[in-house]
Each structure stands twice: as C-alpha cells, then as structure tokens.
C-alpha cells in the first residue's frame, strides 16, 4: 500500500529554511522565523515506531576503509598503508590499529564492507549517501541543488515531533566543513523538515545553543503578546492565502522551543557528570556524540553528528593519510566507543541505530604524496543497534580493497535499513514534489537482510 504525502509548499528551501535557524531568536510583525521553518511538516504520519532513533555520524570527505573497518595487512606496501590491523572481539574480524574501542565492541557492531555507488565525485557521493539517490556532478550547473530529501528530513516529515517543541531532526555541531557537504536538507518536503542546526561546539566551555536564545530586549511575556498578535494577523490572512492556514500550530511549536525547559534541558551538556564527558573525550567529536545521546534520550528521532574533514589526499591543502588518520580516527574511535557503552548502560541501544559513514572510501593504492584519493567502488559503513543482528561483517572486498567480491550493497539499501529501524516502509512511501508529481522515498533498496532478518 502506497502512502502519499503532500509537498512542502511554495517557499524556497534556501530562502526560508537554512538561514532561518540562524535567525530563530528574531521575532517581528511578519512572523517568527523559526515557525516559518516548522510550518510545513507532513500532514500525515508514517506507521513508524515512535520510540526508536537514529544517530548518523557523518564523516564528510570520505574516510579510508583501509585505515578503519576493512584493513588489508597482507597487501603490498603501496596498498596496505602506514597502519597495521588489530583483532576485534569477533574472531577473524580485524580493524585498523587506530580503532581499539570499536574493536573491543565489535560483537555489538556490524560492518558493511561492500557499499558501492561507483563515483569518486564528492558532490554525487554526498547526495547519494545522505538521500539514497545520485546527486548532481561537481562541475554541473546545478551542483548545489538537492534533488531528494536527506534521510533526516524524511524522518522529520514522517514522524514529526515526539514531545512538544522538541525538533524531530537535529544537526550538531554544525553542517559546515568537509567537501561539498550540502545535502542534509529537505528539498521538496519543505522547511519544516530541515534540521535544527546547533551551530555551536559542545566542547566549548561557553557552549550555548544560539538558536534557542531570545533577543536581549524580549521577555517571555512580550513573546507571548507577540504570539497572540500573530495569531490575530494569521486569522485575517487565511482567507486570502492558503499557505498560512496551518501557521498557528507552528508558531505554537516555535514558542515551545524558545520557552520550554524540555528542549533547553536536552541541550544542557554542562549538566552531564565530568566522568561521562571525559569518557567521550573532551573534543568536538566526543562532546557532539554525547549531545546526540542526550537528544535521542529526550525524544529526537534523528540526529546528525557532523565530523569533518576526511579528504586526505596528501596534496596541497590536504592532510596525508597517516597524519589525517592520527588526527581524526582516535577521537572518533573514543566517541563511538563511549556512545555505544552509554546507550547500552542507559537501555537505549535496542531503540537507537548508530551509523558512521562518509560519501565514499579512499583509493586502495596510495598516491605519491602519501595520501589516498576518492574511491566509490567499495567502501565501509559501520552500524550499531541492539535490536539488529550485530557481531558480523557483511560483504567482502578484494584482497587489496579495490572491488566488491561478495554481497554488493547500494546507498538505497543503507537508507532502507535506516528507515526500517524506525518502522518506515520506505518502498511504500511517496512524497509529492513541487509540481505535485509523486516521488518514491526509496525505489529499489531493501533493508540489509543480514541485519534485520
């Protein structure tokens, strides 16, 4: 049975949504900008598990699969790279030597070693992995135009908020950096399905969520007065403009976000014990992962943790593979290890799917600069979830990590697995684009059977 959800309305995503979160504290006669961002969530609801959540650790730039989850210690030096491999808690499975925490937890994790889309184009790859669909080429005229909604946006549209004022899709610490890191947004689903972007570093001692701050001259009483005035204006507008017909509810939600203790409490990372914060690591990776745990615990169904930059060519302006790996992999490993341990200890691992991935892998053969270039013919994605079949590797790449030997996995399969975890039958959902044309959420992908049965 197909479920069709209406499009996001006439307003341009870039004009209303991406910048609106940065303006969330600005209120005026024309409306609450945060409400504009929330106004067009889907009128329907998916038949979804409303207790489950997803944390996406987005490794923009593309981590090397040889240095992380698919090492090739027996390959020749030009392919093997600068690091060795270490055993994991699952016999016969090895990780790169910089991943001791994930190696310890391998019986609680699963690695997809044969994800493939074939492109080495950052722009195409970002769009493919974040949405399930091929994106525009880097050198195309429309290379910044998002064609399909990001997974987080689709989840936001289908599930909506679980608690009053709590956004359904959050990005932390920001969505900047990386390479062509452009496609985390809602496309034709409308601004209400865009992420709430924290735009602050949780590791900063002065951390605060800028988007939840009221202007200095504005008290909650004055905010309530303006809210009442806006309701009156909306009532006058409705007869002439159908787009504003549902704005009142979204103003209410925006008011709850700006004034509610529940939302503020979820972002209050300073309330965490020092022991927990230290366990995640006092760095942006670690504290952002901890923030993600706090957010799913508070009812947010989809959180993206943006971890950048992984584009390690060794050429001018880019780190070499060895220095990039030593700089980025240990903090990521520590953050993932602490996150999995914490979710298990808090009884959240059954309901939370953790996914770590970038837009592609790196070339098996190292270049003359000591780096690895772009490689989309086979690469790895890490998944962790207590309600899936963990402790396994899915797929096998060639001896030098060049190609898929067994069990190819496509970006749509990864996306379908994410949706399946949330109770969304992604092959049965259609959205309408701006022209009213029905567009499938997923066309050909299937949840990965080795994980979900």
C-alpha positions in Angstrom: 0.0 0.0 0.0 1.4 3.3 -1.0 1.2 6.3 1.2 1.4 9.7 -0.5 2.4 12.9 1.4 1.9 16.4 0.1 4.7 18.6 -1.0 6.3 21.3 1.1 4.7 24.4 -0.4 5.9 27.3 -2.5 8.7 28.8 -0.4 12.3 28.3 -1.5 14.3 26.0 0.9 17.4 28.2 0.8 15.4 31.4 1.3 13.4 30.2 4.2 14.9 27.3 5.9 18.6 27.0 6.1 19.2 30.6 7.2 16.0 30.6 9.4 17.6 28.6 12.2 20.3 31.2 12.4 17.6 33.8 12.9 15.4 31.9 15.3 15.7 34.5 18.0 14.4 37.3 15.7 10.7 38.0 16.2 8.7 40.6 14.3 5.4 41.6 12.9 5.9 39.4 9.9 6.2 36.2 12.0 8.5 34.0 14.0 11.3 32.8 11.6 11.6 29.5 13.5 7.9 29.0 12.9 8.4 29.5 9.2 10.9 26.7 9.4 8.5 24.4 11.2 5.3 25.3 9.3 5.2 22.7 6.6 5.7 19.3 8.3 3.7 16.5 6.7 0.0 16.4 7.5 0.1 12.6 7.6 2.1 10.2 9.8 4.1 7.1 9.0 3.3 3.8 10.6 6.5 4.1 12.5 8.0 3.1 15.8 7.8 6.3 17.7 10.3 5.2 20.3 13.3 4.5 18.0 16.0 6.9 17.0 19.0 7.2 14.6 22.4 8.8 15.2 24.3 9.4 12.0 28.0 10.1 12.4 28.6 11.9 9.1 32.3 11.7 8.1 32.3 14.2 5.3 35.2 13.9 2.8 35.3 10.1 2.9 37.3 8.1 5.5 39.7 5.5 4.2 38.3 2.0 4.6 41.8 0.5 4.8 42.6 2.6 7.9 39.3 1.9 9.6 37.0 -1.1 9.1 38.5 -3.0 6.2 42.3 -3.2 6.7 44.4 -5.2 4.3 47.5 -6.1 6.4 48.6 -8.7 3.8 48.5 -6.3 0.9 51.7 -4.8 -0.6 53.0 -1.7 1.0 51.6 0.7 -1.6 48.1 -0.6 -0.8 48.5 -1.6 2.8 49.2 1.9 4.0 51.0 3.1 7.2 49.0 1.2 9.8 48.5 -2.4 10.9 45.4 -4.3 11.9 44.2 -5.4 15.3 41.9 -8.3 16.3 38.4 -7.5 17.5 36.0 -9.2 19.9 34.7 -11.3 17.0 37.1 -14.0 16.0 38.6 -13.5 12.5 37.5 -9.8 12.2 40.2 -7.2 12.2 40.0 -3.4 12.3 42.6 -0.7 11.7 45.0 -0.3 14.6 43.7 3.1 15.5 40.3 1.7 16.4 40.8 -0.2 19.7 37.5 0.9 21.2 35.4 -0.3 18.3 37.5 -3.5 18.1 36.5 -4.1 21.8 32.9 -3.6 20.9 32.7 -5.5 17.5 30.3 -8.1 19.0 27.9 -5.1 19.4 28.6 -3.7 15.9 28.2 -4.6 12.3 30.4 -3.5 9.3 29.1 -3.3 5.8 32.4 -3.7 3.8 30.9 -3.6 0.3 28.9 -0.4 0.0 29.3 0.8 -3.6 28.0 3.5 -5.9 31.0 3.8 -8.2 31.6 7.5 -8.1 34.6 9.5 -6.8 32.7 12.7 -7.1 32.2 14.4 -3.7 29.0 16.1 -4.8 27.4 13.0 -6.2 28.6 10.8 -3.3 27.4 13.2 -0.6 23.9 13.3 -2.1 23.9 9.5 -2.8 24.7 8.5 0.8 22.6 11.1 2.5 19.5 10.6 0.4 19.9 7.2 -1.3 19.9 8.8 -4.8 22.6 10.0 -7.1 23.3 13.8 -6.9 24.5 16.3 -9.4 28.1 16.2 -10.6 30.6 18.6 -9.1 31.1 20.5 -12.3 27.3 20.6 -13.2 25.5 24.0 -13.3 23.1 22.7 -10.6 25.8 21.2 -8.3 24.3 22.8 -5.2 20.7 21.8 -5.9 19.4 19.0 -3.7 17.2 16.5 -5.7 15.9 14.3 -2.9 15.3 14.8 0.8 18.0 13.7 3.2 17.2 10.7 5.4 16.8 13.0 8.5 14.4 15.3 6.6 12.2 12.4 5.5 12.1 11.1 9.1 11.2 14.6 10.4 8.4 14.8 7.9 7.0 11.3 8.6 7.5 11.1 12.4 7.3 14.8 13.4 8.0 15.9 17.0 7.6 13.4 19.8 7.4 15.9 22.6 6.1 19.5 22.4 8.7 21.8 20.9 11.4 19.1 20.5 12.7 19.2 16.9 12.5 15.8 15.1 15.8 16.3 13.2 18.9 17.9 14.8 22.4 18.5 13.4 25.4 19.1 15.8 27.7 20.9 16.0 27.0 22.4 12.5 26.7 21.4 8.9 29.7 23.3 7.6 33.1 22.0 6.6 34.0 18.9 4.7 33.8 18.8 0.9 30.5 19.5 -0.9 28.7 18.9 2.4 25.5 20.3 1.0 22.7 17.8 1.1 21.4 17.5 4.6 18.1 19.3 3.9 14.5 18.7 2.9 14.4 19.5 -0.8 10.7 19.4 -1.8 9.5 18.3 1.6 9.5 22.0 2.8 11.3 23.9 5.5 9.6 22.2 8.4 11.7 19.0 7.6 15.0 20.8 7.6 17.4 20.1 10.5 17.6 22.2 13.6 21.3 23.1 13.4 23.0 23.7 16.7 25.7 26.0 15.2 27.9 25.8 18.4 30.7 23.5 19.6 29.5 21.4 22.6 33.2 21.2 23.6 33.4 25.0 24.1 33.3 25.9 27.8 30.9 28.7 26.8 28.7 26.5 24.7 25.1 27.5 24.3 22.6 26.8 21.5 22.4 30.1 19.7 19.1 29.2 18.0 17.3 28.9 21.3 18.2 32.3 22.7 15.6 35.2 22.8 16.7 38.6 21.8 18.0 40.5 24.9 15.2 43.0 24.9 12.5 40.4 24.7 10.9 38.7 27.8 8.7 35.6 27.6 5.7 37.8 28.5 6.4 40.0 25.5 7.0 36.9 23.3 3.5 35.7 24.3 2.0 39.0 23.5 3.6 38.9 20.0 2.4 35.3 19.6 -1.2 36.4 20.3 -0.8 39.3 17.8 0.5 36.9 15.1 -2.5 34.6 15.7 -4.8 37.5 15.0 -2.9 38.6 11.9 -2.9 35.0 10.6 -6.7 34.8 11.1 -7.0 37.9 8.8 -4.7 36.4 6.2 -6.2 32.9 5.9 -9.0 33.9 3.6 -6.6 35.3 1.0 -3.5 33.0 1.4 -3.9 29.2 2.0 -0.2 28.8 2.7 -0.7 30.4 6.2 -3.6 28.2 7.1 -1.6 25.9 9.4 0.9 28.5 10.7 -0.7 28.9 14.1 0.3 25.4 15.2 3.8 26.0 14.1 4.1 29.3 15.9 3.0 27.4 19.0 5.7 24.8 18.4 8.3 27.5 17.9 7.2 29.2 21.1 7.6 26.0 23.0 11.1 25.5 21.6 12.1 29.0 22.6 10.5 29.0 26.1 10.3 25.3 27.1 12.5 23.7 29.7 12.4 20.3 27.9 14.3 21.5 24.9 16.8 23.6 26.9 17.4 20.6 29.2 18.3 18.3 26.3 21.0 20.7 25.1 22.4 21.4 28.6 25.5 19.3 28.2 27.1 21.0 31.2 24.8 19.1 33.4 26.5 15.8 32.5 28.9 14.4 35.1 32.6 15.1 34.3 33.2 11.4 34.3 30.8 10.9 31.4 32.1 13.9 29.4 35.7 12.7 29.9 34.8 9.2 28.7 33.5 10.6 25.3 36.6 12.8 25.0 37.0 16.5 25.5 36.9 17.3 21.9 34.3 18.2 19.3 33.7 14.6 18.2 33.2 13.4 21.7 31.0 16.1 23.0 28.9 16.1 19.9 28.3 12.4 20.2 27.3 12.9 23.9 24.9 15.6 22.8 23.4 13.2 20.3 22.8 10.7 23.1 21.1 13.4 25.2 18.9 14.3 22.2 17.7 10.8 21.4 17.1 10.3 25.1 14.9 13.4 25.0 12.9 12.1 22.1 14.6 13.4 18.9 14.3 10.6 16.3 17.2 11.7 14.0 20.5 13.3 15.0 23.4 14.0 12.6 26.8 14.5 14.1 29.0 16.2 11.6 32.6 15.0 11.8 35.0 16.7 9.4 37.3 16.8 7.4 38.2 13.3 6.0 39.5 14.3 2.5 43.1 13.1 3.0 44.9 13.3 -0.4 48.2 14.5 0.9 48.2 17.2 -1.8 48.3 21.0 -1.1 45.8 21.9 1.5 45.0 18.3 2.3 46.4 16.0 5.1 48.4 12.9 4.2 46.7 9.6 5.0 48.9 9.0 8.1 48.6 12.4 9.6 44.9 12.7 8.9 44.3 9.3 10.4 46.2 10.0 13.5 44.4 13.3 13.9 40.8 12.2 13.3 40.5 8.4 13.9 41.4 8.2 17.6 38.9 10.9 18.7 36.2 9.3 16.6 37.0 5.9 18.0 36.8 7.1 21.5 33.5 8.9 20.8 31.9 5.8 19.2 33.1 3.5 22.0 31.7 5.8 24.7 28.5 6.3 22.8 27.8 2.6 22.4 28.7 1.9 26.0 26.5 4.7 27.2 23.5 3.7 25.1 23.8 0.1 26.4 24.1 1.3 30.0 21.0 3.5 29.7 18.8 0.9 28.0 18.8 2.9 24.7 20.8 0.6 22.4 17.8 -1.5 21.4 16.0 1.5 20.2 18.9 3.5 18.7 20.7 2.8 15.5 24.2 4.3 15.2 25.5 4.8 11.6 29.0 6.0 10.8 29.8 6.7 7.1 31.1 9.2 4.6 30.3 9.7 0.9 32.8 7.1 -0.3 36.1 5.4 0.6 39.7 6.2 -0.4 41.8 4.6 -3.2 43.4 1.3 -2.3 46.7 2.4 -3.9 48.3 5.3 -2.1 49.4 8.2 -4.2 52.9 9.7 -4.5 52.0 12.3 -1.9 51.3 9.7 0.8 47.6 10.2 0.5 44.6 8.3 -0.8 42.2 9.7 -3.4 38.5 9.2 -4.0 37.1 5.7 -4.3 33.4 4.7 -4.7 33.8 1.1 -6.0 33.8 -0.4 -2.5 33.9 1.2 1.0 32.7 0.5 4.5 29.8 1.7 6.7 29.6 1.0 10.4 26.3 0.2 12.1 25.4 -0.5 15.7 22.0 -1.3 17.2 20.9 -3.7 19.9 17.8 -4.8 18.1 19.7 -5.9 14.9 22.0 -8.8 14.3 25.3 -7.5 15.4 28.8 -9.0 15.6 29.2 -9.6 11.9 30.8 -8.3 8.7 28.5 -8.1 5.7 30.2 -8.4 2.3 33.8 -9.0 1.2 36.1 -6.7 -0.8 39.1 -7.8 -2.8 42.5 -8.6 -1.3 43.7 -5.0 -1.9 40.3 -3.3 -1.1 39.6 -2.4 -4.7 36.3 -4.1 -5.6 33.3 -5.9 -4.2 33.9 -9.7 -4.2 30.7 -10.7 -2.4 27.5 -9.0 -1.5 27.3 -5.6 -3.1 25.3 -3.0 -1.1 23.9 0.2 -2.5 23.2 3.6 -0.9 19.5 2.9 -1.1 20.0 -0.4 0.9 21.7 1.6 3.6 18.9 4.2 3.6 16.2 1.5 3.6 17.8 -0.1 6.7 17.7 3.2 8.5 14.0 3.7 7.7 13.3 0.0 8.5 14.7 0.5 12.0 12.3 3.4 12.5 9.3 1.3 11.3 9.1 3.1 8.0 8.3 1.0 4.9 10.4 3.2 2.6 9.3 1.4 -0.6 5.6 2.2 0.2 6.0 5.9 0.8 5.6 8.5 -1.9 6.1 12.3 -1.5 4.8 14.9 -3.8 7.5 17.2 -5.3 6.9 20.9 -6.0 4.9 20.1 -9.1 2.7 17.5 -7.4 4.4 14.6 -9.0 4.6 11.5 -6.7 8.2 10.6 -5.9 9.2 7.4 -4.0 11.1 7.7 -0.8 13.2 4.6 -1.9 12.9 3.0 -5.3 14.9 -0.2 -5.3 16.7 -0.5 -2.0 16.0 -3.2 0.6 16.8 -3.3 4.3 20.0 -5.4 4.7 18.7 -8.8 5.4 21.8 -10.0 7.4 21.0 -7.3 9.9 17.2 -7.3 10.1 16.3 -10.9 9.0 
